Amino acid sequence: MYRYDEFDETFVRNRVAQFRAQVERRIDGGLTEDEFKPLRLMNGLYLQLHAYMLRVAIPYGTLDSRKMRQLAMIAERWDKGYGHFTTRQNIQFNWPRLRDVPDMLDALADVGMHAIQTSGNCVRNVTADHFAGAAADEIADPRPVAELLRQWSTDHPEFQFLPRKFKIAITGSPNDRAVTRAHDIGLRMVERDGAPGFEVVAGGGLGRTPVLGQVIRDFLPRADLLPYVEAILSVYNELGRRDNKYKARIKITVQETGLEAFRALVEARFAELRGEWEGADQAWLARIEADFAPPSLRRGSTAPYEDARAGDPVFRAWSDTNLTAHRDPDHAIVTISLKAHGETPGDATTEQMRVMADLAEAYGHDELRISHEQNVILPHVHKADLPRVHAVLKSAGLATANVGLISDIIACPGMDYCALATARSIPVAQAIAARFDELKLEHDIGPIKLKISGCINACGHHHVGHIGILGLDRAGVENYQITLGGDGTETAAIGTRAGKGFAYDEIVDAIERLIHAYLAHRDSAEETFIDTYRRLGPAPFKAALYPEEADRHAA
């Protein structure tokens, strides 16, 4: 992975020193909160419902054991003993004291981390496929390109004050595991005549106006990527609206301009920029690629793995859900679920963070990844080591065998933390996971994506959930709308609202009825929820959600 050089170190340390002086001025009254707000946001510090929150960047979700242990130390020393991993592959500390934040930032800098551009109207943390560099279906590791984009966009003088925040996602596989079409720019690697390049999508985004990004280039040679991304941002920066923040995202710019007209402007700007680089970006990328050399994978018998699968049903269940095919058949990608039934999705305690760091160091070539689905990945584990890895995870409460199942829920912090939220999301996620654990149905249900947001900003990605839940305030009462048929993969779709919302004490029962309808209507155990929905449409699911309406129509 990328390691800080002297320039990086100096840049980050200077930013921390600058912010330390700003915090001191805020504490002693030299700055009002209104004056302090843009300064703290530039350093990833939010004022949430009950306390400040520090959002730390984990670029493209990649970190090592040293970084993970430092995050654990920060949580233990300056927070409440846990961190929350987010859908942008970041980590949030929800309870820091303002006076401690500069010390937290200094501690992050000690291990090559920071909180720069985790907020503000700039290019946010570039996210990537969490299986990057390991997946069997990958064309190439996208992380060097993600790092190139990170370095280029950090403190970029032209793009620090965009019309609105800007998000980029990248995957190195034709199978989209980075939700690229729900981003301002989405990059999905494809091949043409044996050469790797990118399908470029622009104008995606969720929130109050969910829009899938449109293909602006179906094949962009890898060497042209940086000037093309700069061209898109340049056009958006010029055309994007600044009179209404609700219409300021690039998705609105593309809609109002029209895709063809927007594409023509981007292509014209790209033609200007391409020659200006004169190959400097490719030399820059080549230096970065040296930091992403693949690990030296060992050979050896996988018999311990096969024996454990044959003799231990608990291990077998975990390996069925939490392991993914690695490019090397003797290895596996391990997804560590942070979704134990009844717990807060995405939270990890300091001890759990240290356990994951130890496992990465001992068995995983010292690599960890954070997924946009709020889990942690060990990307390179030899199959012979999997029984030992599972045993350690089990002792730490991290061996829940539910990755991709109904309790593997994406959930935003909701009204328990967020000042923007209008409803609780964490308790709903906990209750749904507990209900289906009690019913012992989730393995029978099979793969399904359930996502929950506590407001229309859609930080829980509910629009692209097979089942999405949106919590809203209706005259002071929490009300939960259900959307159906969303998809965040290469077959992306925005979910359709099923009908009227449900009260807080009704929503779990409604989800149970929905799932029983799926089980009753699927063709076989192999037909997933999303496939059944696409085959039948919404009618049988609406009938299950609103039985009183079905009875009324029948009468």
Solvent accessible surface area in square Angstrom, and as a share of the most:
residue,aa,sasa,rsa
1,M,33,0.15
2,Y,31,0.12
3,R,135,0.49
4,Y,52,0.20
5,D,78,0.41
6,E,148,0.66
7,F,152,0.63
8,D,19,0.10
9,E,65,0.29
10,T,69,0.40
11,F,48,0.20
12,V,6,0.04
13,R,74,0.27
14,N,91,0.46
15,R,25,0.09
16,V,8,0.05
17,A,63,0.49
18,Q,101,0.45
19,F,1,0.00
20,R,72,0.26
21,A,51,0.39
22,Q,23,0.10
23,V,3,0.02
24,E,98,0.44
25,R,119,0.44
26,R,65,0.24
27,I,79,0.40
28,D,108,0.56
29,G,55,0.53
30,G,48,0.47
31,L,12,0.06
32,T,76,0.44
33,E,45,0.20
34,D,119,0.62
35,E,90,0.41
36,F,0,0.00
37,K,99,0.42
38,P,71,0.45
39,L,44,0.22
40,R,11,0.04
41,L,36,0.18
42,M,74,0.33
43,N,10,0.05
44,G,0,0.00
45,L,0,0.00
46,Y,46,0.18
47,L,85,0.42
48,Q,26,0.11
49,L,81,0.40
50,H,116,0.52
51,A,22,0.17
52,Y,32,0.12
53,M,3,0.01
54,L,0,0.00
55,R,44,0.16
56,V,0,0.00
57,A,5,0.04
58,I,0,0.00
59,P,30,0.19
60,Y,8,0.03
61,G,0,0.00
62,T,7,0.04
63,L,0,0.00
64,D,4,0.02
65,S,3,0.02
66,R,141,0.51
67,K,23,0.10
68,M,0,0.00
69,R,76,0.28
70,Q,31,0.14
71,L,0,0.00
72,A,0,0.00
73,M,53,0.23
74,I,0,0.00
75,A,0,0.00
76,E,102,0.46
77,R,164,0.60
78,W,33,0.11
79,D,20,0.11
80,K,127,0.54
81,G,22,0.21
82,Y,39,0.15
83,G,0,0.00
84,H,6,0.03
85,F,0,0.00
86,T,14,0.08
87,T,17,0.10
88,R,28,0.10
89,Q,0,0.00
90,N,3,0.02
91,I,0,0.00
92,Q,9,0.04
93,F,1,0.00
94,N,7,0.04
95,W,63,0.22
96,P,5,0.03
97,R,149,0.54
98,L,25,0.12
99,R,136,0.50
100,D,17,0.09
101,V,0,0.00
102,P,3,0.02
103,D,56,0.29
104,M,0,0.00
105,L,8,0.04
106,D,42,0.22
107,A,8,0.06
108,L,0,0.00
109,A,3,0.02
110,D,71,0.37
111,V,9,0.05
112,G,18,0.17
113,M,6,0.02
114,H,16,0.07
115,A,2,0.01
116,I,11,0.06
117,Q,15,0.07
118,T,2,0.01
119,S,4,0.03
120,G,23,0.22
121,N,57,0.29
122,C,5,0.03
123,V,2,0.01
124,R,25,0.09
125,N,11,0.06
126,V,3,0.02
127,T,5,0.03
128,A,2,0.02
129,D,2,0.01
130,H,11,0.05
131,F,17,0.07
132,A,0,0.00
133,G,10,0.10
134,A,0,0.00
135,A,4,0.03
136,A,61,0.47
137,D,52,0.27
138,E,33,0.15
139,I,49,0.25
140,A,33,0.26
141,D,31,0.16
142,P,0,0.00
143,R,13,0.05
144,P,7,0.04
145,V,2,0.01
146,A,0,0.00
147,E,1,0.01
148,L,4,0.02
149,L,0,0.00
150,R,30,0.11
151,Q,43,0.19
152,W,18,0.06
153,S,5,0.03
154,T,32,0.18
155,D,59,0.30
156,H,27,0.12
157,P,126,0.79
158,E,74,0.33
159,F,1,0.00
160,Q,31,0.14
161,F,152,0.63
162,L,5,0.02
163,P,10,0.07
164,R,62,0.23
165,K,41,0.17
166,F,1,0.00
167,K,40,0.17
168,I,0,0.00
169,A,0,0.00
170,I,0,0.00
171,T,0,0.00
172,G,0,0.00
173,S,0,0.00
174,P,51,0.32
175,N,63,0.32
176,D,5,0.03
177,R,51,0.19
178,A,5,0.04
179,V,10,0.06
180,T,2,0.01
181,R,69,0.25
182,A,13,0.10
183,H,13,0.06
184,D,0,0.00
185,I,0,0.00
186,G,0,0.00
187,L,0,0.00
188,R,44,0.16
189,M,0,0.00
190,V,30,0.17
191,E,101,0.45
192,R,117,0.43
193,D,146,0.76
194,G,65,0.63
195,A,48,0.37
196,P,51,0.32
197,G,0,0.00
198,F,0,0.00
199,E,28,0.13
200,V,1,0.00
201,V,1,0.01
202,A,1,0.01
203,G,3,0.03
204,G,0,0.00
205,G,1,0.01
206,L,20,0.10
207,G,14,0.13
208,R,129,0.47
209,T,48,0.28
210,P,42,0.27
211,V,22,0.12
212,L,36,0.18
213,G,0,0.00
214,Q,68,0.30
215,V,51,0.29
216,I,2,0.01
217,R,62,0.23
218,D,88,0.45
219,F,27,0.11
220,L,0,0.00
221,P,54,0.34
222,R,57,0.21
223,A,52,0.40
224,D,11,0.06
225,L,4,0.02
226,L,2,0.01
227,P,3,0.02
228,Y,0,0.00
229,V,0,0.00
230,E,17,0.08
231,A,0,0.00
232,I,0,0.00
233,L,0,0.00
234,S,11,0.07
235,V,11,0.06
236,Y,0,0.00
237,N,29,0.15
238,E,143,0.64
239,L,70,0.35
240,G,7,0.07
241,R,72,0.26
242,R,141,0.51
243,D,112,0.58
244,N,48,0.25
245,K,123,0.52
246,Y,114,0.43
247,K,87,0.37
248,A,1,0.01
249,R,35,0.13
250,I,0,0.00
251,K,12,0.05
252,I,17,0.09
253,T,6,0.03
254,V,2,0.01
255,Q,96,0.43
256,E,101,0.45
257,T,44,0.26
258,G,28,0.27
259,L,37,0.19
260,E,118,0.53
261,A,49,0.38
262,F,0,0.00
263,R,59,0.21
264,A,62,0.48
265,L,80,0.40
266,V,0,0.00
267,E,50,0.22
268,A,57,0.44
269,R,69,0.25
270,F,9,0.04
271,A,74,0.57
272,E,101,0.45
273,L,5,0.03
274,R,128,0.47
275,G,50,0.48
276,E,119,0.53
277,W,52,0.18
278,E,157,0.70
279,G,41,0.40
280,A,55,0.43
281,D,5,0.02
282,Q,61,0.27
283,A,52,0.40
284,W,53,0.18
285,L,5,0.03
286,A,57,0.44
287,R,160,0.58
288,I,5,0.02
289,E,63,0.28
290,A,78,0.61
291,D,51,0.27
292,F,16,0.07
293,A,75,0.58
294,P,96,0.60
295,P,30,0.19
296,S,106,0.68
297,L,31,0.16
298,R,114,0.42
299,R,149,0.55
300,G,39,0.38
301,S,78,0.50
302,T,30,0.18
303,A,48,0.37
304,P,61,0.38
305,Y,25,0.09
306,E,91,0.41
307,D,96,0.50
308,A,18,0.14
309,R,46,0.17
310,A,89,0.69
311,G,63,0.61
312,D,54,0.28
313,P,103,0.65
314,V,81,0.47
315,F,2,0.01
316,R,109,0.40
317,A,37,0.28
318,W,1,0.00
319,S,7,0.04
320,D,87,0.45
321,T,26,0.15
322,N,1,0.00
323,L,29,0.15
324,T,48,0.28
325,A,71,0.55
326,H,9,0.04
327,R,103,0.38
328,D,19,0.10
329,P,106,0.67
330,D,32,0.17
331,H,3,0.01
332,A,4,0.03
333,I,0,0.00
334,V,0,0.00
335,T,7,0.04
336,I,0,0.00
337,S,2,0.01
338,L,7,0.04
339,K,3,0.01
340,A,28,0.22
341,H,57,0.25
342,G,31,0.30
343,E,105,0.47
344,T,26,0.15
345,P,5,0.03
346,G,0,0.00
347,D,35,0.18
348,A,1,0.00
349,T,63,0.36
350,T,15,0.09
351,E,106,0.48
352,Q,34,0.15
353,M,0,0.00
354,R,67,0.24
355,V,20,0.11
356,M,0,0.00
357,A,0,0.00
358,D,72,0.38
359,L,4,0.02
360,A,0,0.00
361,E,100,0.45
362,A,70,0.54
363,Y,52,0.20
364,G,0,0.00
365,H,76,0.34
366,D,47,0.24
367,E,21,0.09
368,L,0,0.00
369,R,1,0.00
370,I,0,0.00
371,S,2,0.01
372,H,18,0.08
373,E,26,0.11
374,Q,2,0.01
375,N,1,0.01
376,V,0,0.00
377,I,0,0.00
378,L,0,0.00
379,P,0,0.00
380,H,1,0.01
381,V,0,0.00
382,H,3,0.01
383,K,45,0.19
384,A,13,0.10
385,D,5,0.03
386,L,0,0.00
387,P,35,0.22
388,R,127,0.46
389,V,0,0.00
390,H,10,0.04
391,A,59,0.46
392,V,57,0.33
393,L,0,0.00
394,K,119,0.50
395,S,99,0.64
396,A,22,0.17
397,G,43,0.42
398,L,3,0.01
399,A,19,0.14
400,T,23,0.14
401,A,21,0.17
402,N,1,0.00
403,V,29,0.17
404,G,15,0.14
405,L,11,0.05
406,I,0,0.00
407,S,3,0.02
408,D,12,0.06
409,I,1,0.01
410,I,4,0.02
411,A,1,0.01
412,C,13,0.07
413,P,21,0.13
414,G,0,0.00
415,M,69,0.31
416,D,52,0.27
417,Y,37,0.14
418,C,29,0.17
419,A,59,0.46
420,L,123,0.61
421,A,13,0.10
422,T,49,0.29
423,A,0,0.00
424,R,75,0.27
425,S,0,0.00
426,I,12,0.06
427,P,29,0.19
428,V,1,0.01
429,A,1,0.01
430,Q,48,0.21
431,A,42,0.32
432,I,0,0.00
433,A,5,0.04
434,A,35,0.27
435,R,64,0.23
436,F,0,0.00
437,D,44,0.23
438,E,129,0.58
439,L,66,0.33
440,K,154,0.65
441,L,32,0.16
442,E,8,0.04
443,H,100,0.45
444,D,72,0.37
445,I,2,0.01
446,G,11,0.10
447,P,83,0.52
448,I,2,0.01
449,K,63,0.27
450,L,2,0.01
451,K,11,0.05
452,I,0,0.00
453,S,0,0.00
454,G,1,0.00
455,C,13,0.08
456,I,56,0.28
457,N,69,0.35
458,A,3,0.02
459,C,75,0.45
460,G,0,0.00
461,H,24,0.11
462,H,1,0.00
463,H,20,0.09
464,V,2,0.01
465,G,0,0.00
466,H,20,0.09
467,I,0,0.00
468,G,0,0.00
469,I,0,0.00
470,L,15,0.07
471,G,0,0.00
472,L,19,0.10
473,D,70,0.37
474,R,117,0.43
475,A,110,0.85
476,G,64,0.61
477,V,93,0.53
478,E,26,0.12
479,N,31,0.16
480,Y,0,0.00
481,Q,16,0.07
482,I,0,0.00
483,T,13,0.07
484,L,2,0.01
485,G,9,0.09
486,G,0,0.00
487,D,6,0.03
488,G,15,0.14
489,T,53,0.31
490,E,70,0.31
491,T,77,0.45
492,A,14,0.11
493,A,31,0.24
494,I,50,0.25
495,G,11,0.10
496,T,81,0.47
497,R,123,0.45
498,A,6,0.05
499,G,24,0.23
500,K,110,0.47
501,G,16,0.15
502,F,12,0.05
503,A,32,0.25
504,Y,76,0.29
505,D,117,0.61
506,E,83,0.37
507,I,1,0.00
508,V,19,0.11
509,D,64,0.33
510,A,0,0.00
511,I,0,0.00
512,E,35,0.16
513,R,83,0.30
514,L,0,0.00
515,I,0,0.00
516,H,82,0.37
517,A,9,0.07
518,Y,0,0.00
519,L,38,0.19
520,A,82,0.63
521,H,81,0.36
522,R,38,0.14
523,D,105,0.55
524,S,50,0.32
525,A,70,0.54
526,E,143,0.64
527,E,25,0.11
528,T,32,0.18
529,F,0,0.00
530,I,17,0.09
531,D,68,0.35
532,T,0,0.00
533,Y,24,0.09
534,R,115,0.42
535,R,109,0.40
536,L,65,0.32
537,G,20,0.19
538,P,54,0.34
539,A,68,0.52
540,P,26,0.17
541,F,0,0.00
542,K,77,0.33
543,A,47,0.37
544,A,21,0.16
545,L,1,0.01
546,Y,9,0.03
547,P,55,0.35
548,E,79,0.35
549,E,57,0.26
550,A,40,0.31
551,D,97,0.50
552,R,151,0.55
553,H,147,0.66
554,A,91,0.71
555,A,122,0.95
